[in-house]
Structures are given as structure tokens and as C-alpha cells.
Amino acid sequence: MKLRMEVFSGDPPCPGCTAILALADEYARKYKGKLEVIKLVGQEAVPKFEEYKLSCVPAVVINEKIRIEGICPSRTTLDNALREGGL
Amino acid sequence: MIQVKIFGTTPPCARCKEMERRAQKAAAGYPDRVEVAKFDALSEEGDRYGVMLTPTVVINDRVVAAGKLLSEEEIAKYIAKELEAAS
């Protein structure tokens, strides 16, 4: 089963959000077929942002579990989060 | 009434949230004399002030900071200055 990674960014994106959006694209390519990457930016992100009770962006939710919030993670941290998520 | 407007991203990033929190704390020192409101940077209100960076702080229609996190003391100083000018 594909792992689902939702990446939240503010609009306009601050440097952390710009970095996490680039990382999301990189990981979508890296784990093509294994990972579903969904980018949620600005107003379109608000319903899910509230549903998960997030408090700030950037944020990463993997299979509906909040893994990262308020910071753009390093690749190692994101890899660990994905591993914990079952990748 | 002194109006403090905080312009940030949607959803909020950590810096924009912190800016709003500091503004609320600074305003608490002047009960019933200061109003703090949060706005989306990409809004009509944001266009009115030419908001290009977040967080942006506007006090009584004057942009006092853009892309910079002001301290609670700095905001309080701006508020005091406005109150002094108004009296």
C-alpha cells in the first residue's frame, strides 16, 4: 500500500515552506510508486490544517499522523519519519 | 483606539504566530486602547499596505516592520508613541 505524505505550506511561503515544497517534489520522485505526496498550500490547506489540529506550517503528516511541524526537516529526519510511517 | 495589524501567511508559520502573540502581549499593557488584528498577507487589506514580506506589522496605518520579528518591547514602544501622538 502506498504511503501518503501531506505537506503543508503557507502562502506566501516563508523560507521554511519553500524548502519543504522542494523536498516534497524531491521525495515524490525518489519514492515514485511507494509514496503519494500531496502538497497543501495556503487557503486550500486550511480545512486539513484544522482537521489535523496543526498549529503552524511547514508541516508534514504521514498517513494521517503529524510527524513534523513548524520546521523544514533535514533529509535524515524526513527519512526517519517515513520509515516510522512504514516506508 | 490604536490599531495593530499583523499580516502573516495562511496557514500561519511559527514566526507569524509569534508576532501575533507578542503584539497581543504588548497590547495587554494598554487595556481598551489597543486593538490587535491578524490578516492574511495575500488579502485586500494586505494589498492596501503593499505587504511583500511576512510578518508585517502595521500600527495606525503605518508599516513599522516587514519580514522581521519585533520584540514585545519594540511593539510596546510603537504603541506608546502612537498614544502620545494621539493625546
Backbone of each chain as nested JSON, in Angstrom:
{
  "chains": [
    {"id": "A", "residues": [
      {"number": 1, "name": "MET", "atoms": {"N": [0.831, -1.195, 0.0], "CA": [0.0, 0.0, 0.0], "C": [0.878, 1.263, 0.0]}},
      {"number": 2, "name": "LYS", "atoms": {"N": [0.468, 2.226, -0.795], "CA": [1.213, 3.485, -0.877], "C": [1.104, 4.283, 0.415]}},
      {"number": 3, "name": "LEU", "atoms": {"N": [2.226, 4.846, 0.818], "CA": [2.234, 5.722, 1.987], "C": [1.781, 7.108, 1.522]}},
      {"number": 4, "name": "ARG", "atoms": {"N": [1.041, 7.793, 2.367], "CA": [0.516, 9.1, 1.98], "C": [1.194, 10.192, 2.823]}},
      {"number": 5, "name": "MET", "atoms": {"N": [1.858, 11.1, 2.137], "CA": [2.54, 12.184, 2.841], "C": [1.914, 13.524, 2.432]}},
      {"number": 6, "name": "GLU", "atoms": {"N": [1.338, 14.205, 3.414], "CA": [0.74, 15.511, 3.149], "C": [1.692, 16.591, 3.662]}},
      {"number": 7, "name": "VAL", "atoms": {"N": [2.016, 17.511, 2.774], "CA": [2.966, 18.569, 3.112], "C": [2.218, 19.91, 3.125]}},
      {"number": 8, "name": "PHE", "atoms": {"N": [2.306, 20.594, 4.251], "CA": [1.58, 21.86, 4.415], "C": [2.517, 23.057, 4.296]}},
      {"number": 9, "name": "SER", "atoms": {"N": [2.085, 24.026, 3.519], "CA": [2.876, 25.252, 3.356], "C": [1.961, 26.465, 3.442]}},
      {"number": 10, "name": "GLY", "atoms": {"N": [2.524, 27.545, 3.954], "CA": [1.777, 28.791, 3.983], "C": [1.843, 29.468, 2.626]}},
      {"number": 11, "name": "ASP", "atoms": {"N": [0.976, 30.44, 2.427], "CA": [1.001, 31.235, 1.208], "C": [0.842, 32.691, 1.61]}},
      {"number": 12, "name": "PRO", "atoms": {"N": [1.795, 33.562, 1.374], "CA": [3.047, 33.32, 0.651], "C": [3.993, 32.446, 1.473]}},
      {"number": 13, "name": "PRO", "atoms": {"N": [4.776, 31.593, 0.799], "CA": [5.653, 30.699, 1.559], "C": [6.859, 31.412, 2.156]}},
      {"number": 14, "name": "CYS", "atoms": {"N": [7.134, 31.112, 3.417], "CA": [8.343, 31.644, 4.054], "C": [9.489, 30.693, 3.638]}},
      {"number": 15, "name": "PRO", "atoms": {"N": [10.739, 30.994, 3.984], "CA": [11.842, 30.126, 3.528], "C": [11.668, 28.652, 3.909]}},
      {"number": 16, "name": "GLY", "atoms": {"N": [11.14, 28.395, 5.107], "CA": [10.929, 27.007, 5.547], "C": [9.934, 26.283, 4.653]}},
      {"number": 17, "name": "CYS", "atoms": {"N": [8.881, 26.989, 4.268], "CA": [7.854, 26.371, 3.414], "C": [8.392, 26.174, 1.987]}},
      {"number": 18, "name": "THR", "atoms": {"N": [9.155, 27.116, 1.513], "CA": [9.746, 26.981, 0.173], "C": [10.628, 25.739, 0.141]}},
      {"number": 19, "name": "ALA", "atoms": {"N": [11.409, 25.561, 1.218], "CA": [12.311, 24.409, 1.281], "C": [11.532, 23.096, 1.363]}},
      {"number": 20, "name": "ILE", "atoms": {"N": [10.461, 23.094, 2.139], "CA": [9.718, 21.833, 2.31], "C": [8.961, 21.457, 1.025]}},
      {"number": 21, "name": "LEU", "atoms": {"N": [8.537, 22.464, 0.263], "CA": [7.852, 22.159, -1.003], "C": [8.835, 21.536, -2.004]}},
      {"number": 22, "name": "ALA", "atoms": {"N": [10.07, 22.037, -1.984], "CA": [11.101, 21.471, -2.868], "C": [11.42, 20.041, -2.436]}},
      {"number": 23, "name": "LEU", "atoms": {"N": [11.469, 19.837, -1.114], "CA": [11.741, 18.499, -0.573], "C": [10.608, 17.528, -0.939]}},
      {"number": 24, "name": "ALA", "atoms": {"N": [9.385, 18.04, -0.921], "CA": [8.22, 17.206, -1.274], "C": [8.348, 16.715, -2.719]}},
      {"number": 25, "name": "ASP", "atoms": {"N": [8.756, 17.615, -3.614], "CA": [8.936, 17.226, -5.026], "C": [10.053, 16.186, -5.156]}},
      {"number": 26, "name": "GLU", "atoms": {"N": [11.129, 16.433, -4.418], "CA": [12.271, 15.511, -4.458], "C": [11.854, 14.111, -3.979]}},
      {"number": 27, "name": "TYR", "atoms": {"N": [11.08, 14.068, -2.896], "CA": [10.674, 12.767, -2.35], "C": [9.622, 12.074, -3.214]}},
      {"number": 28, "name": "ALA", "atoms": {"N": [8.819, 12.874, -3.892], "CA": [7.822, 12.284, -4.799], "C": [8.547, 11.546, -5.929]}},
      {"number": 29, "name": "ARG", "atoms": {"N": [9.669, 12.125, -6.384], "CA": [10.455, 11.476, -7.456], "C": [11.21, 10.273, -6.889]}},
      {"number": 30, "name": "LYS", "atoms": {"N": [11.825, 10.478, -5.717], "CA": [12.66, 9.448, -5.097], "C": [11.863, 8.169, -4.773]}},
      {"number": 31, "name": "TYR", "atoms": {"N": [10.656, 8.341, -4.289], "CA": [9.851, 7.187, -3.876], "C": [8.628, 6.99, -4.777]}},
      {"number": 32, "name": "LYS", "atoms": {"N": [8.822, 7.262, -6.045], "CA": [7.724, 7.128, -7.005], "C": [7.128, 5.719, -6.917]}},
      {"number": 33, "name": "GLY", "atoms": {"N": [5.826, 5.637, -6.805], "CA": [5.169, 4.333, -6.729], "C": [4.987, 3.842, -5.305]}},
      {"number": 34, "name": "LYS", "atoms": {"N": [5.801, 4.365, -4.386], "CA": [5.687, 3.924, -2.991], "C": [5.075, 4.992, -2.093]}},
      {"number": 35, "name": "LEU", "atoms": {"N": [5.226, 6.234, -2.563], "CA": [4.812, 7.354, -1.727], "C": [3.904, 8.303, -2.508]}},
      {"number": 36, "name": "GLU", "atoms": {"N": [2.761, 8.614, -1.911], "CA": [1.865, 9.592, -2.529], "C": [2.103, 10.935, -1.815]}},
      {"number": 37, "name": "VAL", "atoms": {"N": [2.565, 11.906, -2.55], "CA": [2.868, 13.209, -1.946], "C": [1.78, 14.206, -2.325]}},
      {"number": 38, "name": "ILE", "atoms": {"N": [1.19, 14.796, -1.3], "CA": [0.148, 15.796, -1.535], "C": [0.606, 17.115, -0.935]}},
      {"number": 39, "name": "LYS", "atoms": {"N": [0.669, 18.136, -1.783], "CA": [1.093, 19.45, -1.292], "C": [-0.155, 20.303, -1.026]}},
      {"number": 40, "name": "LEU", "atoms": {"N": [-0.24, 20.83, 0.166], "CA": [-1.381, 21.672, 0.529], "C": [-0.859, 23.057, 0.871]}},
      {"number": 41, "name": "VAL", "atoms": {"N": [-1.24, 24.022, 0.067], "CA": [-0.675, 25.369, 0.19], "C": [-1.756, 26.425, 0.397]}},
      {"number": 42, "name": "GLY", "atoms": {"N": [-1.505, 27.313, 1.345], "CA": [-2.383, 28.468, 1.545], "C": [-3.794, 28.1, 1.953]}},
      {"number": 43, "name": "GLN", "atoms": {"N": [-4.761, 28.827, 1.392], "CA": [-6.176, 28.629, 1.778], "C": [-6.646, 27.208, 1.553]}},
      {"number": 44, "name": "GLU", "atoms": {"N": [-6.165, 26.553, 0.491], "CA": [-6.615, 25.181, 0.208], "C": [-6.159, 24.217, 1.306]}},
      {"number": 45, "name": "ALA", "atoms": {"N": [-5.15, 24.645, 2.083], "CA": [-4.623, 23.792, 3.156], "C": [-5.43, 23.907, 4.442]}},
      {"number": 46, "name": "VAL", "atoms": {"N": [-6.201, 24.976, 4.551], "CA": [-6.86, 25.278, 5.829], "C": [-7.787, 24.162, 6.353]}},
      {"number": 47, "name": "PRO", "atoms": {"N": [-8.682, 23.581, 5.532], "CA": [-9.556, 22.529, 6.084], "C": [-8.771, 21.366, 6.701]}},
      {"number": 48, "name": "LYS", "atoms": {"N": [-7.754, 20.863, 6.005], "CA": [-6.949, 19.75, 6.521], "C": [-6.094, 20.201, 7.714]}},
      {"number": 49, "name": "PHE", "atoms": {"N": [-5.603, 21.437, 7.623], "CA": [-4.789, 22.023, 8.689], "C": [-5.597, 22.008, 9.998]}},
      {"number": 50, "name": "GLU", "atoms": {"N": [-6.868, 22.366, 9.886], "CA": [-7.735, 22.381, 11.065], "C": [-8.126, 20.978, 11.486]}},
      {"number": 51, "name": "GLU", "atoms": {"N": [-8.356, 20.119, 10.496], "CA": [-8.735, 18.732, 10.804], "C": [-7.655, 18.032, 11.632]}},
      {"number": 52, "name": "TYR", "atoms": {"N": [-6.403, 18.258, 11.267], "CA": [-5.295, 17.631, 11.999], "C": [-4.905, 18.416, 13.255]}},
      {"number": 53, "name": "LYS", "atoms": {"N": [-5.573, 19.555, 13.452], "CA": [-5.268, 20.436, 14.596], "C": [-3.799, 20.859, 14.595]}},
      {"number": 54, "name": "LEU", "atoms": {"N": [-3.315, 21.182, 13.412], "CA": [-1.945, 21.694, 13.302], "C": [-1.941, 23.12, 13.832]}},
      {"number": 55, "name": "SER", "atoms": {"N": [-0.776, 23.589, 14.281], "CA": [-0.753, 24.973, 14.751], "C": [0.094, 25.876, 13.868]}},
      {"number": 56, "name": "CYS", "atoms": {"N": [1.05, 25.329, 13.152], "CA": [1.796, 26.181, 12.229], "C": [2.435, 25.358, 11.11]}},
      {"number": 57, "name": "VAL", "atoms": {"N": [2.827, 26.083, 10.078], "CA": [3.496, 25.471, 8.924], "C": [4.979, 25.849, 8.966]}},
      {"number": 58, "name": "PRO", "atoms": {"N": [5.875, 25.169, 8.291], "CA": [5.62, 23.98, 7.48], "C": [5.295, 22.752, 8.347]}},
      {"number": 59, "name": "ALA", "atoms": {"N": [4.584, 21.824, 7.752], "CA": [4.232, 20.617, 8.492], "C": [4.145, 19.426, 7.542]}},
      {"number": 60, "name": "VAL", "atoms": {"N": [4.413, 18.256, 8.103], "CA": [4.311, 17.013, 7.326], "C": [3.456, 16.021, 8.101]}},
      {"number": 61, "name": "VAL", "atoms": {"N": [2.45, 15.495, 7.433], "CA": [1.576, 14.493, 8.03], "C": [1.727, 13.225, 7.194]}},
      {"number": 62, "name": "ILE", "atoms": {"N": [2.09, 12.133, 7.852], "CA": [2.275, 10.877, 7.132], "C": [1.205, 9.892, 7.596]}},
      {"number": 63, "name": "ASN", "atoms": {"N": [0.435, 9.413, 6.647], "CA": [-0.693, 8.528, 6.944], "C": [-1.52, 9.044, 8.123]}},
      {"number": 64, "name": "GLU", "atoms": {"N": [-1.864, 10.304, 8.024], "CA": [-2.744, 10.979, 8.984], "C": [-2.135, 11.181, 10.373]}},
      {"number": 65, "name": "LYS", "atoms": {"N": [-0.823, 11.005, 10.483], "CA": [-0.149, 11.258, 11.76], "C": [0.799, 12.436, 11.577]}},
      {"number": 66, "name": "ILE", "atoms": {"N": [0.719, 13.414, 12.484], "CA": [1.61, 14.579, 12.394], "C": [3.025, 14.123, 12.748]}},
      {"number": 67, "name": "ARG", "atoms": {"N": [3.943, 14.336, 11.804], "CA": [5.33, 13.907, 12.043], "C": [6.265, 15.105, 12.226]}},
      {"number": 68, "name": "ILE", "atoms": {"N": [5.982, 16.184, 11.509], "CA": [6.846, 17.367, 11.575], "C": [5.966, 18.613, 11.56]}},
      {"number": 69, "name": "GLU", "atoms": {"N": [6.338, 19.574, 12.416], "CA": [5.555, 20.811, 12.463], "C": [6.434, 22.0, 12.823]}},
      {"number": 70, "name": "GLY", "atoms": {"N": [6.306, 23.079, 12.07], "CA": [6.987, 24.337, 12.394], "C": [8.41, 24.446, 11.896]}},
      {"number": 71, "name": "ILE", "atoms": {"N": [8.869, 23.436, 11.18], "CA": [10.261, 23.454, 10.704], "C": [10.371, 22.613, 9.439]}},
      {"number": 72, "name": "CYS", "atoms": {"N": [11.302, 22.99, 8.564], "CA": [11.565, 22.138, 7.406], "C": [12.573, 21.091, 7.856]}},
      {"number": 73, "name": "PRO", "atoms": {"N": [12.23, 19.814, 7.765], "CA": [13.135, 18.779, 8.282], "C": [14.35, 18.559, 7.382]}},
      {"number": 74, "name": "SER", "atoms": {"N": [15.393, 17.992, 7.98], "CA": [16.525, 17.554, 7.168], "C": [16.082, 16.28, 6.44]}},
      {"number": 75, "name": "ARG", "atoms": {"N": [16.851, 15.864, 5.464], "CA": [16.505, 14.63, 4.746], "C": [16.525, 13.433, 5.699]}},
      {"number": 76, "name": "THR", "atoms": {"N": [17.484, 13.436, 6.634], "CA": [17.579, 12.321, 7.593], "C": [16.31, 12.25, 8.443]}},
      {"number": 77, "name": "THR", "atoms": {"N": [15.867, 13.411, 8.92], "CA": [14.656, 13.432, 9.757], "C": [13.438, 12.972, 8.962]}},
      {"number": 78, "name": "LEU", "atoms": {"N": [13.346, 13.444, 7.722], "CA": [12.195, 13.055, 6.901], "C": [12.261, 11.562, 6.563]}},
      {"number": 79, "name": "ASP", "atoms": {"N": [13.463, 11.064, 6.283], "CA": [13.627, 9.626, 6.017], "C": [13.175, 8.813, 7.234]}},
      {"number": 80, "name": "ASN", "atoms": {"N": [13.587, 9.271, 8.42], "CA": [13.196, 8.575, 9.65], "C": [11.676, 8.588, 9.836]}},
      {"number": 81, "name": "ALA", "atoms": {"N": [11.099, 9.751, 9.573], "CA": [9.638, 9.875, 9.72], "C": [8.931, 8.931, 8.754]}},
      {"number": 82, "name": "LEU", "atoms": {"N": [9.456, 8.821, 7.541], "CA": [8.839, 7.926, 6.554], "C": [9.03, 6.466, 6.949]}},
      {"number": 83, "name": "ARG", "atoms": {"N": [10.2, 6.181, 7.491], "CA": [10.469, 4.806, 7.954], "C": [9.501, 4.446, 9.082]}},
      {"number": 84, "name": "GLU", "atoms": {"N": [9.34, 5.379, 10.014], "CA": [8.395, 5.145, 11.112], "C": [6.98, 4.972, 10.578]}},
      {"number": 85, "name": "GLY", "atoms": {"N": [6.704, 5.691, 9.478], "CA": [5.382, 5.6, 8.863], "C": [5.172, 4.305, 8.093]}},
      {"number": 86, "name": "GLY", "atoms": {"N": [6.247, 3.559, 7.875], "CA": [6.113, 2.255, 7.236], "C": [6.723, 2.129, 5.847]}},
      {"number": 87, "name": "LEU", "atoms": {"N": [7.493, 3.13, 5.431], "CA": [8.098, 3.038, 4.087], "C": [9.272, 2.066, 4.081]}}
    ]},
    {"id": "B", "residues": [
      {"number": 1, "name": "MET", "atoms": {"N": [-8.571, 54.667, 19.535], "CA": [-8.122, 53.267, 19.596], "C": [-6.947, 53.062, 18.636]}},
      {"number": 2, "name": "ILE", "atoms": {"N": [-5.866, 52.536, 19.165], "CA": [-4.706, 52.241, 18.32], "C": [-4.939, 50.885, 17.656]}},
      {"number": 3, "name": "GLN", "atoms": {"N": [-4.726, 50.834, 16.362], "CA": [-4.941, 49.574, 15.648], "C": [-3.608, 48.956, 15.241]}},
      {"number": 4, "name": "VAL", "atoms": {"N": [-3.404, 47.734, 15.692], "CA": [-2.193, 46.993, 15.327], "C": [-2.627, 45.858, 14.401]}},
      {"number": 5, "name": "LYS", "atoms": {"N": [-2.062, 45.85, 13.204], "CA": [-2.424, 44.799, 12.246], "C": [-1.202, 43.932, 11.969]}},
      {"number": 6, "name": "ILE", "atoms": {"N": [-1.409, 42.636, 12.088], "CA": [-0.333, 41.687, 11.822], "C": [-0.678, 40.945, 10.532]}},
      {"number": 7, "name": "PHE", "atoms": {"N": [0.211, 41.004, 9.57], "CA": [-0.014, 40.309, 8.297], "C": [0.893, 39.086, 8.235]}},
      {"number": 8, "name": "GLY", "atoms": {"N": [0.275, 37.946, 8.055], "CA": [1.052, 36.701, 8.019], "C": [0.571, 35.761, 6.941]}},
      {"number": 9, "name": "THR", "atoms": {"N": [1.169, 34.594, 6.923], "CA": [0.809, 33.596, 5.913], "C": [-0.422, 32.822, 6.361]}},
      {"number": 10, "name": "THR", "atoms": {"N": [-1.048, 32.147, 5.421], "CA": [-2.169, 31.243, 5.719], "C": [-1.847, 29.895, 5.116]}},
      {"number": 11, "name": "PRO", "atoms": {"N": [-1.817, 28.82, 5.919], "CA": [-1.864, 28.778, 7.378], "C": [-0.649, 29.485, 7.986]}},
      {"number": 12, "name": "PRO", "atoms": {"N": [-0.727, 29.807, 9.262], "CA": [0.358, 30.595, 9.854], "C": [1.656, 29.818, 10.046]}},
      {"number": 13, "name": "CYS", "atoms": {"N": [2.78, 30.529, 9.876], "CA": [4.07, 29.908, 10.195], "C": [4.409, 30.294, 11.637]}},
      {"number": 14, "name": "ALA", "atoms": {"N": [5.441, 29.697, 12.166], "CA": [5.799, 29.917, 13.573], "C": [6.106, 31.393, 13.848]}},
      {"number": 15, "name": "ARG", "atoms": {"N": [6.777, 32.049, 12.899], "CA": [7.153, 33.454, 13.106], "C": [5.922, 34.369, 13.14]}},
      {"number": 16, "name": "CYS", "atoms": {"N": [4.987, 34.124, 12.24], "CA": [3.784, 34.955, 12.205], "C": [2.957, 34.756, 13.482]}},
      {"number": 17, "name": "LYS", "atoms": {"N": [2.898, 33.514, 13.942], "CA": [2.161, 33.236, 15.181], "C": [2.814, 33.938, 16.362]}},
      {"number": 18, "name": "GLU", "atoms": {"N": [4.15, 33.876, 16.38], "CA": [4.89, 34.506, 17.471], "C": [4.698, 36.021, 17.44]}},
      {"number": 19, "name": "MET", "atoms": {"N": [4.689, 36.592, 16.239], "CA": [4.498, 38.037, 16.103], "C": [3.139, 38.444, 16.663]}},
      {"number": 20, "name": "GLU", "atoms": {"N": [2.125, 37.678, 16.343], "CA": [0.785, 37.99, 16.833], "C": [0.734, 37.865, 18.361]}},
      {"number": 21, "name": "ARG", "atoms": {"N": [1.391, 36.817, 18.875], "CA": [1.397, 36.6, 20.33], "C": [2.079, 37.787, 21.033]}},
      {"number": 22, "name": "ARG", "atoms": {"N": [3.195, 38.23, 20.489], "CA": [3.912, 39.353, 21.097], "C": [3.084, 40.637, 21.031]}},
      {"number": 23, "name": "ALA", "atoms": {"N": [2.406, 40.841, 19.899], "CA": [1.574, 42.037, 19.753], "C": [0.431, 42.011, 20.779]}},
      {"number": 24, "name": "GLN", "atoms": {"N": [-0.161, 40.833, 20.96], "CA": [-1.255, 40.713, 21.941], "C": [-0.744, 41.021, 23.34]}},
      {"number": 25, "name": "LYS", "atoms": {"N": [0.472, 40.536, 23.649], "CA": [1.037, 40.776, 24.981], "C": [1.352, 42.257, 25.181]}},
      {"number": 26, "name": "ALA", "atoms": {"N": [1.903, 42.882, 24.133], "CA": [2.22, 44.307, 24.233], "C": [0.93, 45.114, 24.392]}},
      {"number": 27, "name": "ALA", "atoms": {"N": [-0.114, 44.727, 23.674], "CA": [-1.385, 45.445, 23.734], "C": [-2.056, 45.288, 25.101]}},
      {"number": 28, "name": "ALA", "atoms": {"N": [-1.786, 44.174, 25.751], "CA": [-2.399, 43.924, 27.062], "C": [-1.975, 44.981, 28.088]}},
      {"number": 29, "name": "GLY", "atoms": {"N": [-0.862, 45.643, 27.823], "CA": [-0.399, 46.702, 28.716], "C": [-1.218, 47.99, 28.57]}},
      {"number": 30, "name": "TYR", "atoms": {"N": [-2.062, 48.023, 27.544], "CA": [-2.889, 49.212, 27.293], "C": [-4.347, 48.775, 27.107]}},
      {"number": 31, "name": "PRO", "atoms": {"N": [-4.98, 48.294, 28.17], "CA": [-6.341, 47.765, 28.031], "C": [-7.325, 48.784, 27.458]}},
      {"number": 32, "name": "ASP", "atoms": {"N": [-8.147, 48.29, 26.509], "CA": [-9.19, 49.087, 25.842], "C": [-8.655, 50.243, 24.989]}},
      {"number": 33, "name": "ARG", "atoms": {"N": [-7.346, 50.281, 24.795], "CA": [-6.803, 51.383, 23.977], "C": [-6.128, 50.862, 22.715]}},
      {"number": 34, "name": "VAL", "atoms": {"N": [-5.881, 49.563, 22.692], "CA": [-5.195, 48.971, 21.535], "C": [-5.959, 47.737, 21.038]}},
      {"number": 35, "name": "GLU", "atoms": {"N": [-6.088, 47.665, 19.728], "CA": [-6.779, 46.527, 19.131], "C": [-5.793, 45.811, 18.204]}},
      {"number": 36, "name": "VAL", "atoms": {"N": [-5.645, 44.509, 18.381], "CA": [-4.741, 43.745, 17.522], "C": [-5.567, 42.858, 16.596]}},
      {"number": 37, "name": "ALA", "atoms": {"N": [-5.262, 42.913, 15.314], "CA": [-5.988, 42.071, 14.364], "C": [-4.997, 41.382, 13.442]}},
      {"number": 38, "name": "LYS", "atoms": {"N": [-5.335, 40.138, 13.096], "CA": [-4.462, 39.342, 12.234], "C": [-5.077, 39.287, 10.847]}},
      {"number": 39, "name": "PHE", "atoms": {"N": [-4.256, 39.466, 9.808], "CA": [-4.741, 39.418, 8.427], "C": [-3.862, 38.507, 7.58]}},
      {"number": 40, "name": "ASP", "atoms": {"N": [-4.474, 37.997, 6.534], "CA": [-3.739, 37.21, 5.552], "C": [-2.909, 38.2, 4.714]}},
      {"number": 41, "name": "ALA", "atoms": {"N": [-1.635, 37.877, 4.512], "CA": [-0.784, 38.763, 3.712], "C": [-1.331, 38.915, 2.296]}},
      {"number": 42, "name": "LEU", "atoms": {"N": [-1.938, 37.838, 1.779], "CA": [-2.488, 37.888, 0.419], "C": [-3.972, 38.232, 0.469]}},
      {"number": 43, "name": "SER", "atoms": {"N": [-4.271, 39.384, 0.996], "CA": [-5.667, 39.809, 1.091], "C": [-5.764, 41.244, 0.58]}},
      {"number": 44, "name": "GLU", "atoms": {"N": [-6.978, 41.715, 0.457], "CA": [-7.19, 43.089, 0.007], "C": [-6.522, 44.061, 0.989]}},
      {"number": 45, "name": "GLU", "atoms": {"N": [-6.652, 43.704, 2.271], "CA": [-6.046, 44.538, 3.315], "C": [-4.518, 44.536, 3.167]}},
      {"number": 46, "name": "GLY", "atoms": {"N": [-3.966, 43.385, 2.836], "CA": [-2.523, 43.276, 2.625], "C": [-2.078, 44.116, 1.43]}},
      {"number": 47, "name": "ASP", "atoms": {"N": [-2.873, 44.098, 0.372], "CA": [-2.571, 44.9, -0.825], "C": [-2.55, 46.386, -0.494]}},
      {"number": 48, "name": "ARG", "atoms": {"N": [-3.426, 46.76, 0.401], "CA": [-3.552, 48.171, 0.798], "C": [-2.228, 48.721, 1.342]}},
      {"number": 49, "name": "TYR", "atoms": {"N": [-1.478, 47.85, 2.02], "CA": [-0.212, 48.29, 2.612], "C": [1.003, 47.795, 1.812]}},
      {"number": 50, "name": "GLY", "atoms": {"N": [0.767, 47.172, 0.697], "CA": [1.856, 46.662, -0.133], "C": [2.691, 45.616, 0.583]}},
      {"number": 51, "name": "VAL", "atoms": {"N": [2.01, 44.707, 1.286], "CA": [2.731, 43.681, 2.043], "C": [3.475, 42.738, 1.103]}},
      {"number": 52, "name": "MET", "atoms": {"N": [4.793, 42.671, 1.28], "CA": [5.634, 41.807, 0.448], "C": [6.333, 40.74, 1.283]}},
      {"number": 53, "name": "LEU", "atoms": {"N": [6.472, 41.012, 2.562], "CA": [7.191, 40.097, 3.449], "C": [6.329, 39.797, 4.669]}},
      {"number": 54, "name": "THR", "atoms": {"N": [6.548, 38.63, 5.261], "CA": [5.804, 38.302, 6.477], "C": [6.779, 37.968, 7.599]}},
      {"number": 55, "name": "PRO", "atoms": {"N": [6.431, 38.237, 8.839], "CA": [5.26, 39.021, 9.235], "C": [5.469, 40.51, 8.983]}},
      {"number": 56, "name": "THR", "atoms": {"N": [4.378, 41.194, 8.661], "CA": [4.406, 42.655, 8.539], "C": [3.516, 43.233, 9.636]}},
      {"number": 57, "name": "VAL", "atoms": {"N": [4.005, 44.289, 10.273], "CA": [3.235, 44.918, 11.349], "C": [2.866, 46.333, 10.924]}},
      {"number": 58, "name": "VAL", "atoms": {"N": [1.583, 46.637, 11.023], "CA": [1.084, 47.971, 10.696], "C": [0.442, 48.55, 11.95]}},
      {"number": 59, "name": "ILE", "atoms": {"N": [0.876, 49.733, 12.346], "CA": [0.264, 50.376, 13.507], "C": [-0.327, 51.702, 13.044]}},
      {"number": 60, "name": "ASN", "atoms": {"N": [-1.621, 51.824, 13.243], "CA": [-2.359, 53.015, 12.787], "C": [-1.992, 53.401, 11.351]}},
      {"number": 61, "name": "ASP", "atoms": {"N": [-2.123, 52.403, 10.478], "CA": [-1.906, 52.589, 9.031], "C": [-0.461, 52.856, 8.623]}},
      {"number": 62, "name": "ARG", "atoms": {"N": [0.464, 52.658, 9.539], "CA": [1.874, 52.874, 9.199], "C": [2.618, 51.533, 9.332]}},
      {"number": 63, "name": "VAL", "atoms": {"N": [3.326, 51.15, 8.258], "CA": [4.088, 49.899, 8.306], "C": [5.319, 50.133, 9.189]}},
      {"number": 64, "name": "VAL", "atoms": {"N": [5.413, 49.383, 10.296], "CA": [6.553, 49.58, 11.2], "C": [7.574, 48.436, 11.109]}},
      {"number": 65, "name": "ALA", "atoms": {"N": [7.176, 47.327, 10.543], "CA": [8.126, 46.219, 10.365], "C": [7.647, 45.298, 9.258]}},
      {"number": 66, "name": "ALA", "atoms": {"N": [8.602, 44.799, 8.466], "CA": [8.252, 43.852, 7.406], "C": [9.314, 42.76, 7.347]}},
      {"number": 67, "name": "GLY", "atoms": {"N": [8.872, 41.52, 7.486], "CA": [9.802, 40.391, 7.42], "C": [10.695, 40.283, 8.637]}},
      {"number": 68, "name": "LYS", "atoms": {"N": [10.293, 40.946, 9.691], "CA": [11.123, 40.975, 10.89], "C": [10.253, 40.729, 12.12]}},
      {"number": 69, "name": "LEU", "atoms": {"N": [10.784, 39.939, 13.035], "CA": [10.058, 39.653, 14.264], "C": [10.41, 40.726, 15.287]}},
      {"number": 70, "name": "LEU", "atoms": {"N": [9.448, 41.57, 15.619], "CA": [9.697, 42.616, 16.621], "C": [9.592, 42.018, 18.015]}},
      {"number": 71, "name": "SER", "atoms": {"N": [10.31, 42.603, 18.954], "CA": [10.175, 42.14, 20.334], "C": [8.924, 42.791, 20.923]}},
      {"number": 72, "name": "GLU", "atoms": {"N": [8.47, 42.232, 22.029], "CA": [7.289, 42.78, 22.709], "C": [7.562, 44.248, 23.104]}},
      {"number": 73, "name": "GLU", "atoms": {"N": [8.801, 44.501, 23.528], "CA": [9.174, 45.863, 23.962], "C": [9.133, 46.84, 22.773]}},
      {"number": 74, "name": "GLU", "atoms": {"N": [9.6, 46.38, 21.627], "CA": [9.587, 47.258, 20.446], "C": [8.15, 47.62, 20.059]}},
      {"number": 75, "name": "ILE", "atoms": {"N": [7.275, 46.632, 20.1], "CA": [5.873, 46.9, 19.738], "C": [5.274, 47.879, 20.755]}},
      {"number": 76, "name": "ALA", "atoms": {"N": [5.569, 47.632, 22.029], "CA": [5.048, 48.498, 23.087], "C": [5.523, 49.944, 22.868]}},
      {"number": 77, "name": "LYS", "atoms": {"N": [6.768, 50.096, 22.427], "CA": [7.299, 51.448, 22.184], "C": [6.525, 52.142, 21.067]}},
      {"number": 78, "name": "TYR", "atoms": {"N": [6.266, 51.4, 19.975], "CA": [5.497, 51.972, 18.864], "C": [4.097, 52.374, 19.34]}},
      {"number": 79, "name": "ILE", "atoms": {"N": [3.493, 51.508, 20.162], "CA": [2.141, 51.793, 20.661], "C": [2.175, 53.063, 21.533]}},
      {"number": 80, "name": "ALA", "atoms": {"N": [3.164, 53.124, 22.408], "CA": [3.284, 54.284, 23.312], "C": [3.449, 55.571, 22.504]}},
      {"number": 81, "name": "LYS", "atoms": {"N": [4.239, 55.479, 21.438], "CA": [4.47, 56.646, 20.583], "C": [3.159, 57.116, 19.934]}},
      {"number": 82, "name": "GLU", "atoms": {"N": [2.394, 56.15, 19.457], "CA": [1.11, 56.485, 18.823], "C": [0.148, 57.095, 19.837]}},
      {"number": 83, "name": "LEU", "atoms": {"N": [0.138, 56.535, 21.044], "CA": [-0.759, 57.044, 22.082], "C": [-0.369, 58.474, 22.459]}},
      {"number": 84, "name": "GLU", "atoms": {"N": [0.931, 58.7, 22.497], "CA": [1.442, 60.024, 22.837], "C": [1.034, 61.043, 21.762]}},
      {"number": 85, "name": "ALA", "atoms": {"N": [1.157, 60.615, 20.511], "CA": [0.792, 61.496, 19.397], "C": [-0.703, 61.802, 19.388]}},
      {"number": 86, "name": "ALA", "atoms": {"N": [-1.479, 60.824, 19.838], "CA": [-2.936, 60.992, 19.836], "C": [-3.423, 61.876, 20.982]}},
      {"number": 87, "name": "SER", "atoms": {"N": [-2.625, 61.982, 22.016], "CA": [-3.113, 62.753, 23.194], "C": [-2.772, 64.238, 23.089]}}
    ]}
  ]
}
